[in-house]
């Protein structure tokens, strides 16, 4: 189904009977001279009459396929490449765009981005191994042991061929491509280097990851700070432009001023509600523990086909809001300068009558309280890290926890814990007789 037809059907009905985040590497024409390649991330391409303007280059593994799809539609030079932000799935495929220019005999595209994109690239170079590890865990792949030698294809989190921005700006920048004006606006949200673009004559808006057809990725437990309130403020500014076609970097494009305003408003509203609830409780002296278990998002909101918590989720957003306004300490005095986890676990295991007692209770809680079960399972293996039998049971606990979760991030991290214990149990069976 054409992406515009599908998005209208889903928004108007409130039901997503087909996937809305599609990664097909197939191109669809949205307007005369405007196309989208649905990938990870999408690439939006506009034929300016004086070269093609592309929004985002997709990731390292999909950039070449995206360029090939564009070339089935239009062979004009790609003159401008605009990064909505510097995440790897948006800039990692830029080397394929440079290669296309070289093969075609065209000049390399002008690369436009916010001034912080270059700083992000530098940070990714500095923390490459760390980012490979956390992304594998986040997307449900096997965790990478930090001590192992990584294969050549994943040694670098960003390919060496990634293009750095050649035109940067701080707050606002206006491009004239052919006879078309494109307004670029900076807004902090998922990142500090994000932009959104508006075509004032056509009333098109390219949102990058401000809209992803999932609950906003404003929490991500393994990544740097996100900005929920400023995210909402950017969405409010987009509404004021009265766009008639919305072009996201993930999920479906949306047409119709009313549909777009609804999606933007409801996304902004849930972020604002969570921020204000968290800050109100912080001002009242509540601890992070209290806030996490008090602030909720209505299920009716999470049932919206463009707000489902299938990637990030509100609980993680709450933690990021606390981190932004309150720092990293959660308010529990013992956790300001804590004892090692293994020391605490060993003491509790001794008081309980052994690590096996803690694990037996964890397994007993699987059907009634998975949160508590995971705490006890971790304490048990921290007290006896080489006990294979305990690790087998911990894997059982985290397997159940993973299956109970909706968001990909939670599933990925819990799967990582499951795989970790499964590997330890398989490698050492000496602990089985100790039970």
LOTI-403109 format. One record per residue (C-alpha): residue in one letter; x, y, z. Coordinates in nm, 3 decimals, padded with zeros to 5 digits. Layout:
# residues N
r: a xx: X yy: Y zz: Z
...
This chain:
# residues 435
r: x xx: 00.000 yy: 00.000 zz: 00.000
r: x xx: 00.126 yy: 00.350 zz: -00.081
r: x xx: 00.260 yy: 00.508 zz: 00.240
r: x xx: 00.027 yy: 00.810 zz: 00.223
r: x xx: -00.275 yy: 00.590 zz: 00.172
r: x xx: -00.172 yy: 00.369 zz: 00.463
r: x xx: -00.103 yy: 00.658 zz: 00.701
r: x xx: -00.439 yy: 00.819 zz: 00.628
r: x xx: -00.614 yy: 00.488 zz: 00.689
r: x xx: -00.430 yy: 00.428 zz: 01.016
r: x xx: -00.476 yy: 00.779 zz: 01.156
r: x xx: -00.840 yy: 00.806 zz: 01.056
r: x xx: -00.929 yy: 00.463 zz: 01.196
r: x xx: -00.696 yy: 00.470 zz: 01.496
r: x xx: -00.591 yy: 00.114 zz: 01.412
r: x xx: -00.261 yy: -00.011 zz: 01.274
r: x xx: -00.346 yy: -00.336 zz: 01.098
r: x xx: -00.020 yy: -00.321 zz: 00.897
r: x xx: 00.334 yy: -00.222 zz: 00.999
r: x xx: 00.381 yy: 00.154 zz: 01.009
r: x xx: 00.759 yy: 00.148 zz: 01.051
r: x xx: 00.860 yy: -00.020 zz: 00.728
r: x xx: 01.217 yy: -00.090 zz: 00.617
r: x xx: 01.181 yy: -00.198 zz: 00.255
r: x xx: 01.441 yy: 00.019 zz: 00.078
r: x xx: 01.165 yy: 00.087 zz: -00.176
r: x xx: 01.089 yy: 00.430 zz: -00.317
r: x xx: 00.746 yy: 00.590 zz: -00.332
r: x xx: 00.668 yy: 00.920 zz: -00.503
r: x xx: 00.475 yy: 01.147 zz: -00.269
r: x xx: 00.437 yy: 01.451 zz: -00.492
r: x xx: 00.571 yy: 01.548 zz: -00.831
r: x xx: 00.944 yy: 01.575 zz: -00.769
r: x xx: 00.927 yy: 01.443 zz: -00.411
r: x xx: 00.996 yy: 01.087 zz: -00.297
r: x xx: 01.064 yy: 00.875 zz: 00.008
r: x xx: 01.276 yy: 00.562 zz: 00.040
r: x xx: 01.151 yy: 00.369 zz: 00.343
r: x xx: 01.462 yy: 00.241 zz: 00.513
r: x xx: 01.644 yy: 00.275 zz: 00.848
r: x xx: 01.631 yy: 00.569 zz: 00.839
r: x xx: 01.424 yy: 00.695 zz: 00.547
r: x xx: 01.567 yy: 00.928 zz: 00.287
r: x xx: 01.343 yy: 01.206 zz: 00.156
r: x xx: 01.446 yy: 01.338 zz: -00.188
r: x xx: 01.332 yy: 01.658 zz: -00.356
r: x xx: 01.409 yy: 01.744 zz: -00.718
r: x xx: 01.483 yy: 02.116 zz: -00.704
r: x xx: 01.540 yy: 02.147 zz: -01.078
r: x xx: 01.899 yy: 02.232 zz: -00.991
r: x xx: 02.000 yy: 01.900 zz: -00.837
r: x xx: 01.845 yy: 01.663 zz: -00.585
r: x xx: 01.811 yy: 01.757 zz: -00.219
r: x xx: 01.815 yy: 01.457 zz: 00.017
r: x xx: 01.721 yy: 01.452 zz: 00.382
r: x xx: 01.930 yy: 01.191 zz: 00.567
r: x xx: 02.157 yy: 00.924 zz: 00.422
r: x xx: 02.020 yy: 00.622 zz: 00.609
r: x xx: 02.255 yy: 00.385 zz: 00.789
r: x xx: 02.581 yy: 00.219 zz: 00.691
r: x xx: 02.405 yy: -00.102 zz: 00.594
r: x xx: 02.134 yy: 00.060 zz: 00.386
r: x xx: 02.291 yy: 00.370 zz: 00.227
r: x xx: 02.382 yy: 00.196 zz: -00.098
r: x xx: 02.033 yy: 00.046 zz: -00.137
r: x xx: 01.878 yy: 00.386 zz: -00.073
r: x xx: 02.091 yy: 00.551 zz: -00.341
r: x xx: 02.006 yy: 00.272 zz: -00.586
r: x xx: 01.635 yy: 00.326 zz: -00.518
r: x xx: 01.672 yy: 00.700 zz: -00.578
r: x xx: 01.848 yy: 00.631 zz: -00.907
r: x xx: 01.554 yy: 00.424 zz: -01.034
r: x xx: 01.348 yy: 00.742 zz: -00.995
r: x xx: 01.582 yy: 01.029 zz: -01.087
r: x xx: 01.937 yy: 01.051 zz: -01.224
r: x xx: 02.001 yy: 01.419 zz: -01.154
r: x xx: 02.306 yy: 01.501 zz: -00.939
r: x xx: 02.252 yy: 01.486 zz: -00.564
r: x xx: 02.358 yy: 01.842 zz: -00.490
r: x xx: 02.257 yy: 01.874 zz: -00.124
r: x xx: 02.245 yy: 01.627 zz: 00.165
r: x xx: 02.075 yy: 01.754 zz: 00.480
r: x xx: 02.126 yy: 01.572 zz: 00.809
r: x xx: 01.824 yy: 01.605 zz: 01.037
r: x xx: 02.066 yy: 01.498 zz: 01.313
r: x xx: 02.384 yy: 01.301 zz: 01.359
r: x xx: 02.261 yy: 00.958 zz: 01.466
r: x xx: 02.432 yy: 00.672 zz: 01.285
r: x xx: 02.117 yy: 00.558 zz: 01.106
r: x xx: 02.088 yy: 00.905 zz: 00.951
r: x xx: 02.447 yy: 00.976 zz: 00.848
r: x xx: 02.610 yy: 00.632 zz: 00.834
r: x xx: 02.514 yy: 00.577 zz: 00.470
r: x xx: 02.654 yy: 00.908 zz: 00.346
r: x xx: 02.956 yy: 00.737 zz: 00.195
r: x xx: 02.723 yy: 00.577 zz: -00.060
r: x xx: 02.609 yy: 00.926 zz: -00.164
r: x xx: 02.970 yy: 01.034 zz: -00.210
r: x xx: 03.042 yy: 00.718 zz: -00.411
r: x xx: 02.742 yy: 00.786 zz: -00.634
r: x xx: 02.870 yy: 01.136 zz: -00.705
r: x xx: 03.213 yy: 01.002 zz: -00.791
r: x xx: 03.084 yy: 00.729 zz: -01.024
r: x xx: 02.844 yy: 00.973 zz: -01.191
r: x xx: 03.113 yy: 01.235 zz: -01.241
r: x xx: 02.925 yy: 01.484 zz: -01.025
r: x xx: 03.067 yy: 01.696 zz: -00.748
r: x xx: 03.025 yy: 01.572 zz: -00.391
r: x xx: 02.702 yy: 01.696 zz: -00.233
r: x xx: 02.698 yy: 01.995 zz: -00.005
r: x xx: 02.628 yy: 01.849 zz: 00.342
r: x xx: 02.416 yy: 02.064 zz: 00.570
r: x xx: 02.361 yy: 02.009 zz: 00.940
r: x xx: 02.345 yy: 02.172 zz: 01.279
r: x xx: 02.679 yy: 02.282 zz: 01.421
r: x xx: 02.668 yy: 02.008 zz: 01.687
r: x xx: 02.668 yy: 01.725 zz: 01.430
r: x xx: 03.046 yy: 01.746 zz: 01.392
r: x xx: 03.088 yy: 01.726 zz: 01.770
r: x xx: 02.866 yy: 01.416 zz: 01.773
r: x xx: 03.077 yy: 01.252 zz: 01.503
r: x xx: 03.390 yy: 01.321 zz: 01.706
r: x xx: 03.231 yy: 01.172 zz: 02.018
r: x xx: 03.125 yy: 00.863 zz: 01.826
r: x xx: 03.485 yy: 00.819 zz: 01.710
r: x xx: 03.605 yy: 00.847 zz: 02.068
r: x xx: 03.349 yy: 00.598 zz: 02.206
r: x xx: 03.317 yy: 00.368 zz: 01.905
r: x xx: 03.344 yy: 00.035 zz: 02.086
r: x xx: 03.098 yy: 00.145 zz: 02.353
r: x xx: 02.842 yy: 00.253 zz: 02.093
r: x xx: 02.873 yy: -00.074 zz: 01.899
r: x xx: 02.803 yy: -00.263 zz: 02.222
r: x xx: 02.502 yy: -00.065 zz: 02.337
r: x xx: 02.343 yy: -00.059 zz: 01.993
r: x xx: 02.369 yy: -00.436 zz: 01.962
r: x xx: 02.203 yy: -00.468 zz: 02.302
r: x xx: 01.938 yy: -00.205 zz: 02.223
r: x xx: 01.826 yy: -00.370 zz: 01.901
r: x xx: 01.806 yy: -00.719 zz: 02.046
r: x xx: 02.128 yy: -00.855 zz: 01.901
r: x xx: 02.379 yy: -01.060 zz: 02.101
r: x xx: 02.575 yy: -00.847 zz: 02.345
r: x xx: 02.934 yy: -00.781 zz: 02.247
r: x xx: 03.193 yy: -00.869 zz: 02.509
r: x xx: 03.405 yy: -00.559 zz: 02.542
r: x xx: 03.723 yy: -00.763 zz: 02.563
r: x xx: 03.676 yy: -00.944 zz: 02.233
r: x xx: 03.823 yy: -00.836 zz: 01.902
r: x xx: 03.540 yy: -00.711 zz: 01.685
r: x xx: 03.517 yy: -00.803 zz: 01.319
r: x xx: 03.618 yy: -00.538 zz: 01.066
r: x xx: 03.262 yy: -00.453 zz: 00.968
r: x xx: 03.168 yy: -00.342 zz: 01.320
r: x xx: 03.500 yy: -00.209 zz: 01.450
r: x xx: 03.383 yy: 00.146 zz: 01.382
r: x xx: 03.045 yy: 00.260 zz: 01.503
r: x xx: 03.048 yy: 00.512 zz: 01.218
r: x xx: 03.207 yy: 00.413 zz: 00.887
r: x xx: 03.520 yy: 00.607 zz: 00.801
r: x xx: 03.342 yy: 00.718 zz: 00.483
r: x xx: 03.083 yy: 00.928 zz: 00.670
r: x xx: 03.064 yy: 01.281 zz: 00.530
r: x xx: 03.103 yy: 01.568 zz: 00.775
r: x xx: 02.880 yy: 01.874 zz: 00.734
r: x xx: 03.022 yy: 02.143 zz: 00.509
r: x xx: 02.751 yy: 02.400 zz: 00.591
r: x xx: 02.648 yy: 02.441 zz: 00.954
r: x xx: 02.427 yy: 02.676 zz: 01.152
r: x xx: 02.320 yy: 02.743 zz: 01.511
r: x xx: 01.950 yy: 02.834 zz: 01.520
r: x xx: 01.810 yy: 02.896 zz: 01.173
r: x xx: 01.931 yy: 02.862 zz: 00.818
r: x xx: 01.763 yy: 02.927 zz: 00.484
r: x xx: 01.853 yy: 02.736 zz: 00.168
r: x xx: 01.764 yy: 02.838 zz: -00.184
r: x xx: 01.782 yy: 02.535 zz: -00.413
r: x xx: 01.671 yy: 02.610 zz: -00.766
r: x xx: 01.368 yy: 02.831 zz: -00.715
r: x xx: 01.269 yy: 02.665 zz: -00.386
r: x xx: 01.325 yy: 02.799 zz: -00.036
r: x xx: 01.385 yy: 02.551 zz: 00.245
r: x xx: 01.385 yy: 02.678 zz: 00.603
r: x xx: 01.597 yy: 02.484 zz: 00.853
r: x xx: 01.520 yy: 02.520 zz: 01.224
r: x xx: 01.724 yy: 02.385 zz: 01.514
r: x xx: 01.538 yy: 02.220 zz: 01.799
r: x xx: 01.668 yy: 02.005 zz: 02.082
r: x xx: 01.472 yy: 01.684 zz: 02.130
r: x xx: 01.608 yy: 01.337 zz: 02.069
r: x xx: 01.947 yy: 01.505 zz: 02.026
r: x xx: 02.110 yy: 01.844 zz: 02.072
r: x xx: 02.190 yy: 01.865 zz: 01.699
r: x xx: 01.844 yy: 01.811 zz: 01.555
r: x xx: 01.677 yy: 02.020 zz: 01.288
r: x xx: 01.342 yy: 02.024 zz: 01.116
r: x xx: 01.281 yy: 02.170 zz: 00.771
r: x xx: 00.989 yy: 02.360 zz: 00.624
r: x xx: 00.908 yy: 02.425 zz: 00.258
r: x xx: 00.693 yy: 02.741 zz: 00.293
r: x xx: 00.563 yy: 02.747 zz: -00.064
r: x xx: 00.468 yy: 02.378 zz: -00.075
r: x xx: 00.379 yy: 02.357 zz: 00.298
r: x xx: 00.589 yy: 02.043 zz: 00.345
r: x xx: 00.766 yy: 01.969 zz: 00.671
r: x xx: 01.055 yy: 01.725 zz: 00.721
r: x xx: 01.060 yy: 01.627 zz: 01.086
r: x xx: 01.351 yy: 01.386 zz: 01.120
r: x xx: 01.301 yy: 01.192 zz: 01.444
r: x xx: 01.069 yy: 01.443 zz: 01.606
r: x xx: 00.801 yy: 01.203 zz: 01.474
r: x xx: 00.887 yy: 00.831 zz: 01.461
r: x xx: 00.545 yy: 00.660 zz: 01.477
r: x xx: 00.631 yy: 00.533 zz: 01.826
r: x xx: 00.636 yy: 00.697 zz: 02.166
r: x xx: 00.902 yy: 00.970 zz: 02.146
r: x xx: 01.257 yy: 00.842 zz: 02.189
r: x xx: 01.317 yy: 01.083 zz: 02.475
r: x xx: 01.428 yy: 00.830 zz: 02.736
r: x xx: 01.675 yy: 00.577 zz: 02.590
r: x xx: 01.852 yy: 00.432 zz: 02.897
r: x xx: 02.188 yy: 00.380 zz: 02.727
r: x xx: 02.229 yy: 00.711 zz: 02.544
r: x xx: 02.311 yy: 01.071 zz: 02.627
r: x xx: 02.065 yy: 01.332 zz: 02.747
r: x xx: 01.737 yy: 01.392 zz: 02.560
r: x xx: 01.514 yy: 01.700 zz: 02.591
r: x xx: 01.146 yy: 01.618 zz: 02.628
r: x xx: 01.010 yy: 01.968 zz: 02.687
r: x xx: 01.209 yy: 02.128 zz: 02.407
r: x xx: 01.096 yy: 01.841 zz: 02.184
r: x xx: 00.736 yy: 01.940 zz: 02.255
r: x xx: 00.815 yy: 02.306 zz: 02.191
r: x xx: 00.954 yy: 02.221 zz: 01.848
r: x xx: 00.639 yy: 02.027 zz: 01.767
r: x xx: 00.432 yy: 02.332 zz: 01.866
r: x xx: 00.638 yy: 02.547 zz: 01.628
r: x xx: 00.575 yy: 02.296 zz: 01.350
r: x xx: 00.199 yy: 02.312 zz: 01.409
r: x xx: 00.214 yy: 02.690 zz: 01.372
r: x xx: 00.346 yy: 02.647 zz: 01.016
r: x xx: 00.023 yy: 02.466 zz: 00.921
r: x xx: 00.200 yy: 02.198 zz: 00.714
r: x xx: 00.001 yy: 01.993 zz: 00.467
r: x xx: 00.255 yy: 01.712 zz: 00.417
r: x xx: 00.471 yy: 01.567 zz: 00.695
r: x xx: 00.788 yy: 01.379 zz: 00.603
r: x xx: 00.937 yy: 01.178 zz: 00.893
r: x xx: 01.263 yy: 00.985 zz: 00.906
r: x xx: 01.089 yy: 00.678 zz: 01.053
r: x xx: 00.730 yy: 00.571 zz: 01.002
r: x xx: 00.480 yy: 00.690 zz: 00.747
r: x xx: 00.450 yy: 01.029 zz: 00.578
r: x xx: 00.126 yy: 01.208 zz: 00.660
r: x xx: -00.089 yy: 01.431 zz: 00.441
r: x xx: -00.366 yy: 01.668 zz: 00.544
r: x xx: -00.336 yy: 01.970 zz: 00.771
r: x xx: -00.577 yy: 01.834 zz: 01.031
r: x xx: -00.417 yy: 01.491 zz: 01.053
r: x xx: -00.071 yy: 01.642 zz: 01.087
r: x xx: -00.182 yy: 01.890 zz: 01.353
r: x xx: -00.343 yy: 01.606 zz: 01.549
r: x xx: -00.031 yy: 01.390 zz: 01.547
r: x xx: 00.198 yy: 01.680 zz: 01.635
r: x xx: -00.031 yy: 01.807 zz: 01.910
r: x xx: -00.089 yy: 01.470 zz: 02.075
r: x xx: 00.283 yy: 01.394 zz: 02.069
r: x xx: 00.366 yy: 01.732 zz: 02.220
r: x xx: 00.090 yy: 01.699 zz: 02.479
r: x xx: 00.207 yy: 01.367 zz: 02.619
r: x xx: 00.564 yy: 01.494 zz: 02.651
r: x xx: 00.447 yy: 01.812 zz: 02.823
r: x xx: 00.224 yy: 01.615 zz: 03.062
r: x xx: 00.508 yy: 01.386 zz: 03.167
r: x xx: 00.757 yy: 01.671 zz: 03.210
r: x xx: 00.518 yy: 01.880 zz: 03.420
r: x xx: 00.418 yy: 01.581 zz: 03.636
r: x xx: 00.781 yy: 01.488 zz: 03.705
r: x xx: 00.888 yy: 01.844 zz: 03.782
r: x xx: 00.588 yy: 01.901 zz: 04.011
r: x xx: 00.685 yy: 01.593 zz: 04.212
r: x xx: 01.050 yy: 01.699 zz: 04.220
r: x xx: 00.942 yy: 02.037 zz: 04.356
r: x xx: 00.739 yy: 01.854 zz: 04.620
r: x xx: 01.051 yy: 01.666 zz: 04.731
r: x xx: 00.964 yy: 01.326 zz: 04.586
r: x xx: 01.240 yy: 01.074 zz: 04.520
r: x xx: 01.308 yy: 00.927 zz: 04.178
r: x xx: 01.173 yy: 00.595 zz: 04.305
r: x xx: 00.843 yy: 00.761 zz: 04.397
r: x xx: 00.823 yy: 00.949 zz: 04.070
r: x xx: 00.888 yy: 00.641 zz: 03.854
r: x xx: 00.607 yy: 00.453 zz: 04.025
r: x xx: 00.367 yy: 00.748 zz: 04.033
r: x xx: 00.379 yy: 00.921 zz: 03.694
r: x xx: 00.197 yy: 00.732 zz: 03.420
r: x xx: 00.074 yy: 00.792 zz: 03.068
r: x xx: -00.288 yy: 00.691 zz: 02.996
r: x xx: -00.325 yy: 00.366 zz: 02.805
r: x xx: -00.553 yy: 00.548 zz: 02.562
r: x xx: -00.258 yy: 00.767 zz: 02.465
r: x xx: -00.024 yy: 00.469 zz: 02.430
r: x xx: -00.281 yy: 00.297 zz: 02.209
r: x xx: -00.251 yy: 00.569 zz: 01.943
r: x xx: -00.084 yy: 00.409 zz: 01.639
r: x xx: 00.181 yy: 00.681 zz: 01.637
r: x xx: 00.245 yy: 00.678 zz: 02.014
r: x xx: 00.276 yy: 00.310 zz: 02.097
r: x xx: 00.567 yy: 00.235 zz: 02.336
r: x xx: 00.729 yy: -00.017 zz: 02.103
r: x xx: 01.073 yy: 00.146 zz: 02.092
r: x xx: 01.119 yy: 00.383 zz: 02.387
r: x xx: 00.867 yy: 00.411 zz: 02.670
r: x xx: 00.741 yy: 00.668 zz: 02.923
r: x xx: 00.923 yy: 00.517 zz: 03.223
r: x xx: 01.256 yy: 00.580 zz: 03.052
r: x xx: 01.149 yy: 00.933 zz: 02.957
r: x xx: 01.073 yy: 01.001 zz: 03.324
r: x xx: 01.428 yy: 00.901 zz: 03.417
r: x xx: 01.572 yy: 01.132 zz: 03.153
r: x xx: 01.364 yy: 01.424 zz: 03.278
r: x xx: 01.496 yy: 01.361 zz: 03.629
r: x xx: 01.852 yy: 01.347 zz: 03.494
r: x xx: 01.807 yy: 01.677 zz: 03.308
r: x xx: 01.663 yy: 01.870 zz: 03.602
r: x xx: 01.802 yy: 01.678 zz: 03.899
r: x xx: 02.130 yy: 01.513 zz: 03.806
r: x xx: 02.235 yy: 01.147 zz: 03.822
r: x xx: 02.176 yy: 01.079 zz: 04.192
r: x xx: 01.837 yy: 00.919 zz: 04.261
r: x xx: 01.795 yy: 01.060 zz: 04.614
r: x xx: 01.869 yy: 00.744 zz: 04.813
r: x xx: 02.156 yy: 00.826 zz: 05.050
r: x xx: 02.310 yy: 00.477 zz: 05.034
r: x xx: 02.341 yy: 00.502 zz: 04.657
r: x xx: 02.534 yy: 00.829 zz: 04.660
r: x xx: 02.859 yy: 00.640 zz: 04.732
r: x xx: 02.747 yy: 00.277 zz: 04.732
r: x xx: 02.925 yy: -00.042 zz: 04.828
r: x xx: 03.003 yy: -00.274 zz: 04.537
r: x xx: 02.700 yy: -00.471 zz: 04.414
r: x xx: 02.881 yy: -00.797 zz: 04.488
r: x xx: 02.944 yy: -00.695 zz: 04.851
r: x xx: 02.580 yy: -00.602 zz: 04.910
r: x xx: 02.463 yy: -00.922 zz: 04.739
r: x xx: 02.698 yy: -01.142 zz: 04.942
r: x xx: 02.580 yy: -00.989 zz: 05.269
r: x xx: 02.211 yy: -01.030 zz: 05.180
r: x xx: 02.271 yy: -01.387 zz: 05.062
r: x xx: 02.441 yy: -01.469 zz: 05.392
r: x xx: 02.151 yy: -01.322 zz: 05.589
r: x xx: 01.897 yy: -01.509 zz: 05.374
r: x xx: 02.070 yy: -01.844 zz: 05.409
r: x xx: 02.254 yy: -01.851 zz: 05.077
r: x xx: 02.234 yy: -01.721 zz: 04.722
r: x xx: 02.016 yy: -02.019 zz: 04.627
r: x xx: 01.747 yy: -01.893 zz: 04.864
r: x xx: 01.741 yy: -01.558 zz: 04.687
r: x xx: 01.718 yy: -01.730 zz: 04.349
r: x xx: 01.443 yy: -01.968 zz: 04.458
r: x xx: 01.238 yy: -01.669 zz: 04.565
r: x xx: 01.313 yy: -01.493 zz: 04.234
r: x xx: 01.183 yy: -01.790 zz: 04.036
r: x xx: 00.875 yy: -01.811 zz: 04.261
r: x xx: 00.795 yy: -01.447 zz: 04.183
r: x xx: 00.804 yy: -01.484 zz: 03.802
r: x xx: 00.426 yy: -01.505 zz: 03.773
r: x xx: 00.347 yy: -01.231 zz: 04.024
r: x xx: 00.623 yy: -00.968 zz: 04.039
r: x xx: 00.884 yy: -00.976 zz: 03.765
r: x xx: 01.042 yy: -00.650 zz: 03.877
r: x xx: 01.121 yy: -00.792 zz: 04.219
r: x xx: 01.219 yy: -01.127 zz: 04.069
r: x xx: 01.487 yy: -00.958 zz: 03.859
r: x xx: 01.633 yy: -00.782 zz: 04.164
r: x xx: 01.664 yy: -01.108 zz: 04.354
r: x xx: 01.803 yy: -01.297 zz: 04.056
r: x xx: 02.074 yy: -01.036 zz: 04.008
r: x xx: 02.163 yy: -01.040 zz: 04.378
r: x xx: 02.196 yy: -01.417 zz: 04.371
r: x xx: 02.444 yy: -01.427 zz: 04.083
r: x xx: 02.634 yy: -01.125 zz: 04.211
r: x xx: 02.685 yy: -01.316 zz: 04.537
r: x xx: 02.797 yy: -01.631 zz: 04.350
r: x xx: 02.901 yy: -01.520 zz: 04.002
r: x xx: 03.045 yy: -01.856 zz: 03.901
r: x xx: 02.744 yy: -02.067 zz: 03.996
r: x xx: 02.611 yy: -02.214 zz: 03.671
r: x xx: 02.287 yy: -02.339 zz: 03.822
r: x xx: 02.201 yy: -01.992 zz: 03.949
r: x xx: 02.276 yy: -01.846 zz: 03.607
r: x xx: 02.040 yy: -02.095 zz: 03.443
r: x xx: 01.763 yy: -01.974 zz: 03.671
r: x xx: 01.854 yy: -01.609 zz: 03.617
r: x xx: 01.824 yy: -01.667 zz: 03.243
r: x xx: 01.476 yy: -01.809 zz: 03.307
r: x xx: 01.377 yy: -01.498 zz: 03.503
r: x xx: 01.499 yy: -01.257 zz: 03.236
r: x xx: 01.346 yy: -01.464 zz: 02.957
r: x xx: 01.008 yy: -01.415 zz: 03.124
r: x xx: 01.082 yy: -01.046 zz: 03.182
r: x xx: 01.176 yy: -00.990 zz: 02.818
r: x xx: 00.856 yy: -01.154 zz: 02.697
r: x xx: 00.646 yy: -00.930 zz: 02.923
r: x xx: 00.782 yy: -00.603 zz: 02.784
r: x xx: 00.653 yy: -00.391 zz: 02.496
r: x xx: 00.944 yy: -00.160 zz: 02.417
r: x xx: 01.235 yy: -00.276 zz: 02.205
r: x xx: 01.482 yy: -00.110 zz: 02.441
r: x xx: 01.359 yy: -00.301 zz: 02.746
r: x xx: 01.339 yy: -00.625 zz: 02.550
r: x xx: 01.694 yy: -00.580 zz: 02.422
r: x xx: 01.847 yy: -00.512 zz: 02.764
r: x xx: 01.662 yy: -00.797 zz: 02.931
r: x xx: 01.758 yy: -01.031 zz: 02.648
r: x xx: 02.120 yy: -00.929 zz: 02.703
r: x xx: 02.093 yy: -01.035 zz: 03.068
r: x xx: 01.932 yy: -01.363 zz: 02.963
r: x xx: 02.207 yy: -01.436 zz: 02.709
r: x xx: 02.479 yy: -01.338 zz: 02.956
r: x xx: 02.363 yy: -01.595 zz: 03.210
r: x xx: 02.295 yy: -01.859 zz: 02.945
r: x xx: 02.655 yy: -01.828 zz: 02.825
r: x xx: 02.800 yy: -01.849 zz: 03.176
r: x xx: 02.588 yy: -02.154 zz: 03.256
r: x xx: 02.692 yy: -02.327 zz: 02.935
r: x xx: 03.060 yy: -02.253 zz: 02.992
r: x xx: 03.078 yy: -02.377 zz: 03.351
r: x xx: 02.868 yy: -02.664 zz: 03.485
r: x xx: 03.061 yy: -02.702 zz: 03.811
r: x xx: 02.808 yy: -02.501 zz: 04.002
r: x xx: 02.521 yy: -02.740 zz: 03.931
r: x xx: 02.616 yy: -02.981 zz: 04.210
r: x xx: 02.649 yy: -02.701 zz: 04.462
r: x xx: 02.273 yy: -02.661 zz: 04.485
